[in-house]
Amino acid sequence: MIATQEFVLEGLSFIEDALGNHTFTWLVDNNDYPCIASVSQFQRTLDTGGFRVEKLLTMTVRQYDLDGNYIFPNNVIPQSEQKLTYNGSQYRILSVHIDTIGTGARLRIMAIDTSKGL
């Protein structure tokens, strides 16, 4: 690992610790992975029985642990349309972006709650 990458990974690990070490479960392999997550409500849709609130999940996920090993086995990362759970809710992945500026040390995953159709 290059020094800048180590610095980014240490920073992400520090933030994970400070926020309570949240994880998500990738439903492809049913493993838990550390993340820095944010859930926002972006739309209320009138549905039978009332309004349904749709949620958008945005996560920053380290690609490597602090020893430089891949977080995801064999560096197989989540992909669009796959499902995950976070904080008791299931989400469908909209996009996965690899950090292409600088270090390549992190992923940005955006997902939507599965109550929203395909």
N, C-alpha and C positions, 0 to 999 in steps of 0.2 A: 504494500500500500504506500501511496505517496503521502507526504506530511499533511497536505491540505485535506486529503481524504480522511486521514486519521482525525484531524481537527473537527471536520464535519460530523463524523460518526460519534465522536465523544460528545459533541454538542447535542446531537439528536438523542443520544442515550441519556444525557443530563435532563433534557426536556421531558423525555418519557418518564423518568423517575419523578420529576417535579410534578407531573400531572397525574401520577398515580399508577403508572405502568399498565396502561390499557392494552388490550389485545383484541385482535379479530380472528375469527376462525374461517379459514379458506375452505369452502365445502368440497373442493376437489380432492384434498388430502386429509381433511378434518384436523389439521394442526393449527395451533394458535401462534400468532405472530405479533410482535410488539408494533405499536403504531402511535402516531400523534393524530388524533381524529377530531373532526368537527362535524356536527349534524345541524343542518339548518332546514327550517320549514319553508318551502318556496311556493306552495300553491295550496289553496283550499278548493276542493271540488265538491259541489253538491251531489250527494249520493243518496241512495235509499236510506232513510232513517237519519239523515243529517249531513254534515260536512265531513269529508275525508281530507286529512292533512297529509300531503306528500312530503317526503323527506329526502334531502340530498346529503350524502356522506362524502366528505373529503378527507383523505388520509395521506400522511407522509409516512413512508415505511423505509427503514434502512435496508439496503441490499446486502450488507455485510455486518457481522458482529464485530466486537472490538478487537478480536484476534485476526480479522481479515478473512474469515470464512463466510461463505454465502449463507444468508438467513434462510432462503428457500432451497430445499434439496436440489442439487445439480443445477442451481441457478435457473430453475424453471419457475417463472414468475406468473402471477395471475394475469388473466386475459379478459378482454371485453366479453360480456354475456355470461361469464361464470358468476357463481353466487358465493356470498360470504355472510357471516353473521357478526354483528357488533352490538354490544350492549342489549342483547336479547331480541334484536330485530334482524330480519333477513333483508339483504340488499342484492341487487343485480349490478355488476360492474359495467359502467358506461365507458370508461377509458382508463388506461394505464400509461403513464408517461415516465420514461427513464430520465433522470437528471442528465441532460446532455451538456449543460453549461458547467464547466469546472470539473467536479470530481466523479460523477457517475455513482455516487454513494447512496442515492435514495430514489425512491419511486413516489409518484403522486398518483393515487388511486381515487377515482370519482365513481360513486355508485348511487343508485336510486332504490328506494324501498320497493319491495316486490309486489306491493298492492297496486302499483302502477303497471299497466299492461306493457307488453313488448312493443 
